[in-house]
Structures are given as structure tokens and as C-alpha cells.
Amino acid sequence: MELSVPAVIGAVTFIGDIVVKVLAVIYVPRNRRPQTALAWLLAIFLLPYVGIALYLLAGNWLLPKKRRDKQLTINTLIKRTADSVDAGITDLDLPDWLSPIETLNRTLGAMPMVGGNRATVYPSDAEGLDAMVAAIDGARVAVHAEFYIMSVDDTSQPFFDALVRAHDRGVTVRVLFDHLGSRRYKGYKKMKRMLTQSGIDWHFMLPFFPLAGQVQRPDLRNHRKLLVIDGTAAFTGSRNIITPSYQKRHTLRWHDFMVRLEGPVVAEIEAVFISDWFAETNEILDEFDLDDIGIEGDLACQVVPSGPGFEGENNLRLFNSLVYSARKRIVLTSPYFVPDDSMLYAITTAAQSSIEVELFVSEIGDQFLVYHAQRSYYEALLKAGVRIWLYEKPTVLHAKHFTIDDELSVFGSSNMDMRSFTLDLEITVVVLGASFHRDLTATQEEYRAHSRELTLDEWNQRGFLSRALDNVARLTAAVQ
């Protein structure tokens, strides 16, 4: 019997569809969380051609092998430097519960916890930016700036002017900014021209130029924010170099949090910059040495870099370990709170164990899917006893930090979401010390004054459409 052309095409299409789905079931779950694999399989099964195209483009969460090899090189350099540090800085009398976590962080990120540090908290946007500008104006040797988003506008202009002044007086100025993270803002081209015309050495992070052969998964981004001055002072936190409105015409305003650090921990933050500089330029800088940095204060600090350059999810492992170690109180602040199952279990287990757990999030969101995915977790959190505070709109609380009990604090660029755990390069700082804990607690109390508490009764009264949006967005959380 002779088959018609349409029949042949139909048969081939049917068989091809089955083969693709069988292969997807075999290969997609490999080395992935079940929820991430399920999200990809749903996309492939429901929209085969679109799903396959997206999977081929964005299914691999690791950086290209050449970049991962560079990470191994820089880890070796960092470890060799850390091993030579004066024992008086690293031989700390840590609490018994913290010692294994410090070892975990060092195993994953190659950096030890170091003593003798001090910190200054800048809980407002203007204070943080003004402090960074002043520090750049005081630089004598080198300024290293690395931010996810950098763009020239009326608010950020003083920062770039300070960089140019530093370069003009003979200071070595190096700048890194994320390519796709920055290019969508209207001051991006002006910034590039300004840096180039001034002679400042600048480079893209994770450049995406397919026609030039610079290709990796386009949503793998370098989300870090840090500034190092002369190797003796460093800033890091949640703030990008852009106006708090992010040049948007709507009324939203982002509220950030930055910290200035002095002491041996500065060399660890410098090491993160050196790692990223090497990744983008193939140049290894040798300007940091922990032995040359004096003891400044009473804080013990440890820097934990994370991202797709590492085999493990360093920040997620750290956060979970600390949550499980809490004995009295946990206060979390994250603008994008989309935990994986392990973090959700850690937080709800703590709350169900009579540990006081509070979560500060925003009443309004700036990213539709993330905002609704985040809301899908509120019911489980509230039922477990977590107190949720909604920071008043139209402000997006963009700060990223949390405290454990009475002495331990964590802050940096990392959100508590699956994107930050897997897809973004982040920097996190662990701080042991009552003085910094008090400063961070005071900041949390300021958030509380501008927030309202969400109750389970109120949450249960939300409408059908809101519930549906939250639940659908949750399905995409693992691949956002």
C-alpha cells in the first residue's frame, strides 16, 4: 500500500515527538533538582518546539568549561594565599556550632574566616553612595569597582566623576560591570564613552556577543556588587550604581543596604574581584596580601563567593546550615524570596521548633513572575509560624541580609531564590560579632516601622485569580 506524503510526514512527526519526549525524560533530570527538571519537562511536553529551543539555549546552568577552568585556577591562588595567612588572624575561638560551617564555606569557596575587622552600615541609598564616592576620592593606589548594573544618571554621576578624578591623579582604576545587566539602561552608552575617554580600564562581565563567539547561557549573570579601595577598605551589599528608581517612569523606588569593611576581610573581597577580572581578561592581579593588612576591629568575617563557576551551591548550603543552627531567632530580608525545597524545609522546621522566625519582603514586586512565585510560599510559611512583614509600597526593599540569634549576621548580593542559588554569581559575607549584629538589628527595626504584618486570615481571603497566578508562577520558579 502506497502512503501519501502527508501520511508519511504525520508518521515521522509522531515518532519524532515520542523520541524527543523519551530522550527528555532520560536526560533532562540528570544532576538537577526534581522541581527544575519537572519545569523543563512541562515546557518540552506542552510546547515541544519552543521548549526544546529554550532548553538548548538555557538548559545548562554551568558556565562554559573554559571559564570553570579559570575558576579552578583562581581558587588555587586564593587557597595558597589563605594558607600563608598569619595564624593570629585565622586561629579564632569560634562557637562549636559555627566551626563546621566555617569549614564548609572554606571548602566550597577557598576562603577562611578572619578576625580583626570592623564594619560601617549604610542603610540608606544616599549614605551608601556618598560613602563610596568619598572613599574613591581618598584612594591613593587602586580602585576596583564591580557591579551588576552600572549606568550614568543624575544620581550615579558623582560616582563616575570620582572614578575619573582618581584616574587623573594616577590611581589605578579597574571597572567591571555585567554586560546584559547594564545594557538595558539608558545611561549605559554614556557610561562606556565616559570610561573609555578617561582612559579607565573597564570590561564586561559575562559578555554575550553570539556573532563574536562569546556565547553562554544568556541568563547566567554576574550579580555581585563590590568596591575595593587601596586593598584596605571594601564596600559590598545590594546597591547597584544607578538611581534608586532604576530610571523607570513608574513610582517604584528600590531601597538598598551597603556595608564598608576594613581589616583582613578586605583581601577576601579583593580576591573575588581578582577572580572575576581574571575570568574576563586572563590577567591575574597580585595586589592583595592578607599578611600586609593590619587588625582593625573585633569582627570575624568570611567571604563566600558562589555561582555557576562552582560545582556546589555555596550560598544555599551556607544559608541552610545557618538556619538549622539557630537556637532562638532568625530574621530574613530578601527582595526575591523563592526558596527551593531544602530552604523552605529549613525555615519552616525552625519555626515549628519554637524558634522565632521573621521574613521581610516587599508589599509590591517589580518582576511579575518572581513576585507571584514568591507569594505562593506565604501560606506554608504562615502556617509554620513564620511572621511575614510586607515593606510598604511603592518601595521595593532590595536589601539582602539576615541575622541568626545574637551574634551572627549575613549580607551581600545574594537573594534567597533559586536564581541566586544556581544561575547568578554572588558574594556573601558572614559576620560574627555583637556590634555588627546590633547595627543590623537596628536596620531591621527600621524596616518594621515601614512594614505591616501579613496574617494567615488575610492571606486566605485573597481571590481566585491571585491564587491561580501564584500557583502558575511557582511552576516556573526553578527556571526563572
C-alpha positions as CSV (number, residue, x, y, z in Angstrom):
1,M,0.0,0.0,0.0
2,E,1.4,3.3,-1.0
3,L,1.4,6.0,1.7
4,S,0.7,9.6,0.9
5,V,3.2,12.3,1.6
6,P,1.0,13.9,4.4
7,A,0.7,10.4,6.0
8,V,4.5,9.9,5.9
9,I,5.1,13.4,7.4
10,G,2.5,12.7,10.1
11,A,4.1,9.4,11.0
12,V,7.6,10.9,11.2
13,T,6.3,13.8,13.2
14,F,4.5,11.4,15.6
15,I,7.6,9.1,16.0
16,G,9.9,12.1,16.4
17,D,7.6,13.6,19.1
18,I,7.8,10.4,21.1
19,V,11.5,10.0,20.7
20,V,12.1,13.6,21.8
21,K,9.9,13.2,24.9
22,V,11.6,9.9,25.8
23,L,15.0,11.4,25.5
24,A,13.9,14.4,27.5
25,V,12.7,12.2,30.3
26,I,16.1,10.4,30.3
27,Y,18.5,13.4,30.0
28,V,16.7,16.5,31.5
29,P,16.6,15.2,35.1
30,R,20.3,14.4,35.1
31,N,22.0,16.3,38.0
32,R,19.0,18.5,38.5
33,R,16.6,19.1,41.3
34,P,13.3,17.3,40.6
35,Q,11.4,20.6,40.6
36,T,13.8,22.1,38.0
37,A,13.6,19.0,35.8
38,L,9.8,19.0,36.1
39,A,9.6,22.6,34.9
40,W,11.7,21.9,31.9
41,L,9.8,18.7,31.1
42,L,6.5,20.5,31.3
43,A,7.8,23.1,28.8
44,I,9.0,20.4,26.4
45,F,5.8,18.3,26.7
46,L,3.4,21.2,26.4
47,L,5.3,23.3,23.8
48,P,7.7,20.8,22.2
49,Y,9.5,23.0,19.7
50,V,9.6,26.1,21.9
51,G,10.5,24.0,25.0
52,I,13.4,22.3,23.2
53,A,14.7,25.6,21.8
54,L,14.6,27.2,25.2
55,Y,16.3,24.1,26.8
56,L,19.1,24.1,24.2
57,L,19.6,27.8,24.9
58,A,19.3,27.9,28.6
59,G,19.2,24.4,29.9
60,N,22.8,24.2,31.0
61,W,23.2,26.2,34.2
62,L,27.0,25.9,34.3
63,L,29.4,28.4,32.8
64,P,31.4,27.3,29.8
65,K,34.2,24.9,30.6
66,K,37.0,27.4,29.9
67,R,35.5,29.7,32.5
68,R,35.1,26.9,35.0
69,D,38.8,26.0,34.5
70,K,39.7,29.6,35.2
71,Q,37.7,29.4,38.5
72,L,39.8,26.4,39.5
73,T,43.0,28.4,38.8
74,I,41.9,31.3,40.9
75,N,40.7,29.0,43.7
76,T,44.2,27.5,43.8
77,L,45.7,31.0,44.0
78,I,43.2,32.1,46.8
79,K,43.9,28.9,48.8
80,R,47.7,29.4,48.5
81,T,47.3,32.9,49.8
82,A,44.9,31.9,52.6
83,D,47.2,29.1,53.8
84,S,50.0,31.7,54.3
85,V,48.0,34.0,56.5
86,D,49.2,34.9,60.0
87,A,47.6,32.3,62.3
88,G,46.6,35.2,64.7
89,I,44.0,36.3,62.1
90,T,42.5,32.9,61.3
91,D,43.0,30.9,64.6
92,L,39.7,32.1,66.0
93,D,37.8,30.8,69.0
94,L,34.6,30.1,67.2
95,P,31.4,28.8,68.8
96,D,31.1,25.0,68.4
97,W,28.1,25.2,66.1
98,L,29.9,27.7,63.8
99,S,33.2,25.8,63.3
100,P,31.8,23.2,60.9
101,I,30.0,25.9,58.9
102,E,33.3,27.9,58.6
103,T,35.0,24.7,57.4
104,L,32.2,24.1,54.8
105,N,32.5,27.7,53.5
106,R,36.3,27.3,53.2
107,T,35.9,24.0,51.4
108,L,33.5,25.5,48.9
109,G,34.9,29.0,48.4
110,A,38.5,28.6,49.5
111,M,38.4,31.5,52.0
112,P,38.8,31.3,55.8
113,M,37.1,33.2,58.5
114,V,39.4,36.0,59.5
115,G,39.4,38.2,62.7
116,G,40.3,41.8,63.3
117,N,37.7,43.5,61.1
118,R,35.3,46.4,61.6
119,A,32.3,47.5,59.6
120,T,30.1,50.5,59.0
121,V,26.5,50.1,57.9
122,Y,24.8,52.4,55.4
123,P,21.1,51.5,55.5
124,S,20.1,54.3,53.1
125,D,20.8,54.7,49.4
126,A,22.3,58.2,49.6
127,E,24.5,57.4,52.6
128,G,26.0,54.3,50.8
129,L,26.7,56.1,47.6
130,D,28.2,59.2,49.3
131,A,30.5,56.9,51.3
132,M,31.7,55.2,48.2
133,V,32.3,58.5,46.4
134,A,34.3,59.7,49.4
135,A,36.3,56.5,49.6
136,I,37.2,56.8,45.9
137,D,38.3,60.4,46.3
138,G,40.6,59.2,49.1
139,A,42.2,56.4,47.1
140,R,45.9,56.6,46.6
141,V,46.9,53.3,44.8
142,A,44.0,51.4,43.3
143,V,40.2,51.4,42.9
144,H,38.4,48.2,41.9
145,A,34.7,48.6,41.1
146,E,32.5,45.6,40.2
147,F,28.7,45.9,39.9
148,Y,25.9,44.0,38.3
149,I,24.3,47.3,37.0
150,M,26.2,50.5,36.3
151,S,24.7,53.4,34.4
152,V,25.3,57.1,34.3
153,D,22.3,59.3,35.5
154,D,21.8,62.2,37.8
155,T,22.2,60.1,41.0
156,S,25.2,57.9,39.9
157,Q,27.1,60.7,38.1
158,P,29.2,61.6,41.2
159,F,30.4,58.0,41.4
160,F,31.7,58.1,37.8
161,D,33.2,61.6,38.3
162,A,35.1,60.3,41.3
163,L,36.5,57.4,39.3
164,V,37.7,59.8,36.6
165,R,39.3,62.1,39.3
166,A,41.1,59.1,40.8
167,H,42.4,58.0,37.4
168,D,43.5,61.6,36.6
169,R,45.6,61.7,39.8
170,G,47.4,58.5,39.0
171,V,45.3,55.9,40.8
172,T,44.9,52.6,39.0
173,V,41.1,52.3,38.3
174,R,39.6,49.0,37.1
175,V,35.9,48.6,36.4
176,L,33.7,45.5,35.8
177,F,30.0,45.5,35.0
178,D,27.6,42.8,33.8
179,H,27.0,43.1,30.1
180,L,23.3,42.2,29.8
181,G,22.5,43.5,33.3
182,S,23.7,47.1,32.4
183,R,23.0,47.5,28.7
184,R,19.2,47.9,29.1
185,Y,19.6,51.2,30.9
186,K,19.7,54.5,29.0
187,G,22.9,55.8,30.6
188,Y,24.8,52.6,29.6
189,K,26.3,54.0,26.4
190,K,27.2,57.3,28.0
191,M,29.0,55.4,30.8
192,K,31.1,53.4,28.3
193,R,32.1,56.5,26.5
194,M,33.0,58.3,29.7
195,L,35.1,55.4,31.0
196,T,36.8,54.9,27.6
197,Q,37.6,58.6,27.1
198,S,39.0,58.9,30.6
199,G,41.4,56.0,30.0
200,I,39.9,53.8,32.7
201,D,40.4,50.1,32.2
202,W,36.9,48.5,32.0
203,H,35.5,45.2,30.9
204,F,32.1,43.5,30.5
205,M,31.3,40.6,32.8
206,L,29.8,37.6,31.0
207,P,29.7,39.3,27.7
208,F,27.1,37.9,25.3
209,F,28.1,38.5,21.7
210,P,27.0,35.4,19.7
211,L,28.4,36.8,16.4
212,A,31.8,37.2,18.0
213,G,31.7,33.7,19.5
214,Q,31.1,34.9,23.1
215,V,28.2,32.7,24.0
216,Q,26.9,31.0,27.1
217,R,23.5,30.7,28.7
218,P,22.3,34.3,28.4
219,D,20.6,34.4,31.8
220,L,23.8,33.4,33.7
221,R,24.7,36.8,35.1
222,N,27.3,38.3,37.5
223,H,25.1,39.8,40.2
224,R,27.9,40.9,42.5
225,K,28.3,44.4,43.9
226,L,31.6,45.4,45.4
227,L,34.2,48.2,45.6
228,V,37.7,47.9,46.9
229,I,39.9,50.9,47.8
230,D,43.7,50.5,48.0
231,G,43.2,47.0,49.3
232,T,42.4,48.4,52.8
233,A,38.6,49.2,52.6
234,A,35.8,47.4,50.7
235,F,32.1,48.0,50.2
236,T,29.6,45.3,49.3
237,G,25.8,44.8,49.7
238,S,22.8,45.2,47.4
239,R,23.3,48.5,45.7
240,N,23.9,48.9,42.0
241,I,25.4,52.1,40.6
242,I,22.1,53.7,39.3
243,T,19.4,55.9,40.6
244,P,17.0,54.2,43.2
245,S,14.2,54.4,40.6
246,Y,16.3,52.4,38.1
247,Q,15.4,55.1,35.6
248,K,11.8,53.8,35.5
249,R,9.0,56.2,34.9
250,H,6.7,54.5,37.4
251,T,6.7,55.3,41.1
252,L,8.7,52.3,42.3
253,R,11.8,53.0,44.3
254,W,14.4,50.5,45.4
255,H,15.7,50.6,49.0
256,D,19.2,49.2,49.4
257,F,21.8,48.3,52.0
258,M,25.6,48.7,51.8
259,V,28.5,48.0,54.3
260,R,32.0,49.3,54.4
261,L,34.5,46.8,55.7
262,E,38.1,47.3,57.0
263,G,40.6,44.6,58.1
264,P,41.8,41.3,56.7
265,V,38.4,40.5,55.1
266,V,39.1,43.2,52.5
267,A,41.6,40.9,50.9
268,E,39.0,38.3,50.5
269,I,36.6,40.7,48.8
270,E,39.6,41.8,46.7
271,A,40.1,38.1,45.8
272,V,36.6,37.9,44.4
273,F,37.3,40.9,42.2
274,I,40.6,39.4,41.1
275,S,38.8,36.2,40.2
276,D,36.3,38.0,38.1
277,W,39.0,40.2,36.5
278,F,40.9,37.1,35.5
279,A,37.8,35.5,34.1
280,E,37.2,38.4,31.8
281,T,40.8,39.5,30.9
282,N,43.1,36.5,31.5
283,E,45.2,38.8,33.8
284,I,46.0,37.7,37.3
285,L,46.4,40.6,39.6
286,D,48.7,40.2,42.6
287,E,47.9,43.3,44.6
288,F,46.4,41.6,47.7
289,D,48.2,40.0,50.7
290,L,46.4,39.2,53.9
291,D,49.7,39.4,55.8
292,D,50.0,43.1,54.9
293,I,46.6,44.1,56.4
294,G,46.5,45.1,60.0
295,I,43.9,44.2,62.5
296,E,41.2,46.9,62.7
297,G,38.4,45.7,64.9
298,D,36.6,43.0,66.8
299,L,34.6,41.3,64.0
300,A,35.3,37.9,62.5
301,C,34.3,37.7,58.8
302,Q,34.3,35.2,56.0
303,V,33.6,35.9,52.3
304,V,31.6,33.2,50.4
305,P,31.6,33.5,46.6
306,S,29.0,31.5,44.8
307,G,27.6,30.9,41.3
308,P,27.7,28.7,38.3
309,G,31.5,28.7,38.3
310,F,31.4,26.5,41.4
311,E,30.2,22.9,41.4
312,G,28.1,23.3,44.6
313,E,25.5,26.0,45.5
314,N,27.7,27.7,48.1
315,N,25.2,30.3,49.2
316,L,22.4,27.8,49.6
317,R,24.5,25.4,51.6
318,L,25.6,28.3,53.9
319,F,22.1,29.7,54.4
320,N,20.6,26.3,55.2
321,S,23.4,25.4,57.6
322,L,22.9,28.6,59.5
323,V,19.1,28.3,59.7
324,Y,19.4,24.8,61.1
325,S,22.0,26.1,63.6
326,A,19.7,28.8,65.0
327,R,18.5,28.4,68.6
328,K,16.5,31.5,69.3
329,R,15.8,33.8,66.4
330,I,16.1,34.2,62.7
331,V,15.3,37.4,60.8
332,L,15.5,37.2,57.0
333,T,15.4,40.0,54.4
334,S,15.2,39.3,50.7
335,P,13.5,41.2,47.8
336,Y,13.1,38.0,45.9
337,F,12.2,35.0,48.1
338,V,11.7,31.9,46.1
339,P,13.3,29.1,48.1
340,D,14.0,25.6,46.9
341,D,12.6,22.7,48.9
342,S,15.6,22.4,51.1
343,M,15.5,26.1,52.2
344,L,11.7,26.0,52.7
345,Y,12.0,23.0,54.9
346,A,14.9,24.6,56.9
347,I,12.9,27.7,57.6
348,T,9.6,26.1,58.4
349,T,11.3,23.5,60.5
350,A,12.9,26.3,62.5
351,A,9.6,28.0,63.0
352,Q,7.9,24.7,64.1
353,S,10.7,24.2,66.6
354,S,9.6,27.3,68.6
355,I,12.4,29.4,67.0
356,E,11.2,32.9,66.3
357,V,11.4,33.4,62.5
358,E,10.6,36.6,60.7
359,L,10.8,37.4,57.0
360,F,10.9,40.9,55.5
361,V,9.7,41.2,51.8
362,S,8.1,43.9,49.7
363,E,4.4,44.6,49.5
364,I,4.8,45.1,45.8
365,G,7.0,43.4,43.2
366,D,9.0,44.7,40.2
367,Q,9.2,41.3,38.4
368,F,5.8,39.7,37.7
369,L,6.7,36.0,37.7
370,V,9.1,36.2,40.6
371,Y,6.6,38.2,42.7
372,H,3.8,35.8,42.2
373,A,6.1,32.7,42.6
374,Q,7.3,34.3,45.9
375,R,3.7,34.8,47.1
376,S,3.0,31.1,46.5
377,Y,5.2,30.2,49.5
378,Y,3.4,32.5,52.0
379,E,0.8,30.0,53.1
380,A,3.3,27.3,54.1
381,L,5.4,29.9,55.9
382,L,2.5,31.4,57.8
383,K,1.1,28.0,58.8
384,A,4.5,27.1,60.1
385,G,4.6,30.2,62.3
386,V,6.8,32.5,60.3
387,R,6.0,36.1,60.7
388,I,5.9,37.9,57.3
389,W,6.4,41.7,57.2
390,L,5.4,43.5,54.0
391,Y,7.5,46.6,53.3
392,E,5.2,49.4,52.3
393,K,4.7,50.2,48.6
394,P,5.8,51.8,46.3
395,T,9.2,50.9,47.7
396,V,10.9,47.6,46.8
397,L,13.0,46.5,49.7
398,H,16.1,45.4,47.8
399,A,18.3,44.7,50.8
400,K,19.7,41.2,51.2
401,H,20.7,40.1,54.7
402,F,19.7,38.0,57.7
403,T,20.6,37.5,61.4
404,I,20.9,34.4,63.5
405,D,20.4,34.6,67.3
406,D,22.5,37.3,69.0
407,E,25.9,37.5,67.1
408,L,25.8,36.0,63.6
409,S,24.9,38.2,60.6
410,V,25.0,37.6,56.8
411,F,24.7,40.1,54.0
412,G,25.7,40.6,50.4
413,S,24.3,40.5,46.9
414,S,22.5,37.1,47.1
415,N,18.8,36.9,47.1
416,M,17.1,33.9,48.7
417,D,15.8,32.5,45.4
418,M,16.7,29.7,43.0
419,R,18.2,32.1,40.5
420,S,20.8,33.4,43.1
421,F,21.5,29.8,44.2
422,T,22.2,28.5,40.8
423,L,22.3,31.0,37.9
424,D,23.9,34.2,39.3
425,L,27.5,34.9,40.6
426,E,27.1,36.3,44.1
427,I,29.1,37.5,47.0
428,T,28.1,36.8,50.6
429,V,29.8,38.0,53.8
430,V,29.3,36.1,57.2
431,V,30.0,38.3,60.2
432,L,30.4,37.1,63.8
433,G,30.2,40.0,66.3
434,A,27.7,41.6,68.6
435,S,28.4,45.1,67.4
436,F,27.5,44.5,63.8
437,H,24.6,42.3,64.8
438,R,23.2,45.3,66.8
439,D,23.6,47.6,63.8
440,L,21.8,45.1,61.5
441,T,19.1,44.6,64.1
442,A,18.5,48.3,64.2
443,T,18.2,48.3,60.5
444,Q,15.6,45.5,60.7
445,E,13.6,47.5,63.2
446,E,13.6,50.5,60.8
447,Y,12.1,48.1,58.2
448,R,9.5,47.1,60.7
449,A,8.4,50.7,61.2
450,H,7.7,50.9,57.5
451,S,6.0,47.5,57.2
452,R,2.8,45.7,58.0
453,E,2.4,42.2,59.2
454,L,0.7,39.7,56.9
455,T,-1.7,37.3,58.7
456,L,-2.9,33.9,57.6
457,D,-6.5,35.1,57.8
458,E,-5.8,37.9,55.4
459,W,-3.9,35.6,53.1
460,N,-6.7,33.1,52.9
461,Q,-9.1,35.8,51.8
462,R,-7.2,36.5,48.5
463,G,-9.2,35.9,45.3
464,F,-9.1,33.1,42.9
465,L,-7.2,34.9,40.2
466,S,-4.5,35.8,42.6
467,R,-4.2,32.2,43.8
468,A,-4.0,31.0,40.2
469,L,-1.3,33.4,39.2
470,D,0.8,32.5,42.2
471,N,0.5,28.8,41.6
472,V,1.3,29.0,37.9
473,A,4.3,31.3,38.5
474,R,5.6,28.8,41.1
475,L,5.8,26.1,38.3
476,T,8.3,28.4,36.5
477,A,10.3,29.3,39.6
478,A,13.1,26.8,39.1
479,V,13.9,28.1,35.6
480,Q,13.3,31.8,36.0
